[in-house]
Amino acid sequence: MNLNDLINLNPWREMDRIQRQMNRLFDNAWTPERGRTYPALNMWTNEETIKITAELPGYNPHDIHLSVSGSELTIRGNRPGYELRQDETLHRQERVFGEFERTIRLPFEVESDLVEAKFQNGVLNITLPRAEADKPKKIQIKLSQ
Amino acid sequence: MATTRNIQKRETDTMQTTERTRSGKVFTPLVDIYENNDEMVVMADMPGVDEKTIDITLEQHVLTIEGQVKPYIPEGFNLSYWEYEIGDYRRSFTLTDTIDRDKIEASYKNGVLMLKLPKVEPAKPRKITVKTS
């Protein structure tokens, strides 16, 4: 940069450019992530079992589908919206509707036949027992005399 | 597929509301509000609330909804990963219409609180003439 460039440099335009670059950076970084992490999940574990909870208010339990393969769990769901009558006016709409699908990796393989799920007051609670084959085994060391 | 869902629970700014005697976090439930000629309808996502703890008050023109959530801590487990927090729900609204408070209906199903607030028959407009002296 020579002296001439420095004189021509417009600090406001420069700041604007940086701002736009920052915006683009954040748009790319955050937007897809938000979509992927619905619903938010909590995971409780011990040696034998995993418990996963998710808040799914307004979902009908029949519209929530779970599938397990090995150490991957997929949750799918659909919350249909509602239609307003002609004489009804919407003041506020913050709740979200539509379909979602989320797959997560579990800390160990689970027995897919023994997976249980409960849905109460809009909270999904999934219990996943560890696969027998995946359980840590104690190995006896034989002593040779 | 929903890509713009906002999944973050919003914590209520407790400085702005009445002080509480219960410990723990308080969240602002997401709501839909619509109205027709006869009533106002409020639907609030309040997952995990114990139905018996739901409290609805209408004071002056301020409607407040509240619900308590029991923390979930399964015995013999460790929380190994979390994306959301658990807490009570609370939110207030200022209503513009006069509501017939005796006829308010509330129901709670699958984590959604639904409130039906019937409007009081509108008073007939009365024309007031300004006397000129």
Boltz contact constraints between the chains, C-beta under 6 A:
constraints:
  - contact:
      token1: [A, 35]
      token2: [B, 3]
      max_distance: 6.0
  - contact:
      token1: [A, 38]
      token2: [B, 5]
      max_distance: 6.0
  - contact:
      token1: [A, 38]
      token2: [B, 7]
      max_distance: 6.0
  - contact:
      token1: [A, 40]
      token2: [B, 7]
      max_distance: 6.0
  - contact:
      token1: [A, 40]
      token2: [B, 83]
      max_distance: 6.0
  - contact:
      token1: [A, 40]
      token2: [B, 84]
      max_distance: 6.0
  - contact:
      token1: [A, 41]
      token2: [B, 83]
      max_distance: 6.0
  - contact:
      token1: [A, 42]
      token2: [B, 82]
      max_distance: 6.0
  - contact:
      token1: [A, 43]
      token2: [B, 80]
      max_distance: 6.0
  - contact:
      token1: [A, 43]
      token2: [B, 81]
      max_distance: 6.0
  - contact:
      token1: [A, 44]
      token2: [B, 74]
      max_distance: 6.0
  - contact:
      token1: [A, 44]
      token2: [B, 77]
      max_distance: 6.0
  - contact:
      token1: [A, 44]
      token2: [B, 79]
      max_distance: 6.0
  - contact:
      token1: [A, 45]
      token2: [B, 80]
      max_distance: 6.0
  - contact:
      token1: [A, 46]
      token2: [B, 76]
      max_distance: 6.0
  - contact:
      token1: [A, 46]
      token2: [B, 77]
      max_distance: 6.0
  - contact:
      token1: [A, 51]
      token2: [B, 74]
      max_distance: 6.0
  - contact:
      token1: [A, 55]
      token2: [B, 47]
      max_distance: 6.0
  - contact:
      token1: [A, 57]
      token2: [B, 45]
      max_distance: 6.0
  - contact:
      token1: [A, 57]
      token2: [B, 47]
      max_distance: 6.0
  - contact:
      token1: [A, 57]
      token2: [B, 111]
      max_distance: 6.0
  - contact:
      token1: [A, 57]
      token2: [B, 112]
      max_distance: 6.0
  - contact:
      token1: [A, 58]
      token2: [B, 110]
      max_distance: 6.0
  - contact:
      token1: [A, 58]
      token2: [B, 112]
      max_distance: 6.0
  - contact:
      token1: [A, 87]
      token2: [B, 36]
      max_distance: 6.0
  - contact:
      token1: [A, 87]
      token2: [B, 37]
      max_distance: 6.0
  - contact:
      token1: [A, 88]
      token2: [B, 34]
      max_distance: 6.0
  - contact:
      token1: [A, 88]
      token2: [B, 36]
      max_distance: 6.0
  - contact:
      token1: [A, 89]
      token2: [B, 35]
      max_distance: 6.0
  - contact:
      token1: [A, 90]
      token2: [B, 34]
      max_distance: 6.0
  - contact:
      token1: [A, 91]
      token2: [B, 33]
      max_distance: 6.0
  - contact:
      token1: [A, 92]
      token2: [B, 33]
      max_distance: 6.0
  - contact:
      token1: [A, 93]
      token2: [B, 32]
      max_distance: 6.0
  - contact:
      token1: [A, 94]
      token2: [B, 30]
      max_distance: 6.0
  - contact:
      token1: [A, 94]
      token2: [B, 31]
      max_distance: 6.0
  - contact:
      token1: [A, 95]
      token2: [B, 30]
      max_distance: 6.0
  - contact:
      token1: [A, 95]
      token2: [B, 32]
      max_distance: 6.0
  - contact:
      token1: [A, 95]
      token2: [B, 45]
      max_distance: 6.0
  - contact:
      token1: [A, 96]
      token2: [B, 5]
      max_distance: 6.0
  - contact:
      token1: [A, 98]
      token2: [B, 2]
      max_distance: 6.0
  - contact:
      token1: [A, 100]
      token2: [B, 2]
      max_distance: 6.0
  - contact:
      token1: [A, 121]
      token2: [B, 48]
      max_distance: 6.0
  - contact:
      token1: [A, 121]
      token2: [B, 111]
      max_distance: 6.0
  - contact:
      token1: [A, 122]
      token2: [B, 47]
      max_distance: 6.0
  - contact:
      token1: [A, 122]
      token2: [B, 110]
      max_distance: 6.0
  - contact:
      token1: [A, 122]
      token2: [B, 111]
      max_distance: 6.0
  - contact:
      token1: [A, 123]
      token2: [B, 47]
      max_distance: 6.0
  - contact:
      token1: [A, 123]
      token2: [B, 48]
      max_distance: 6.0
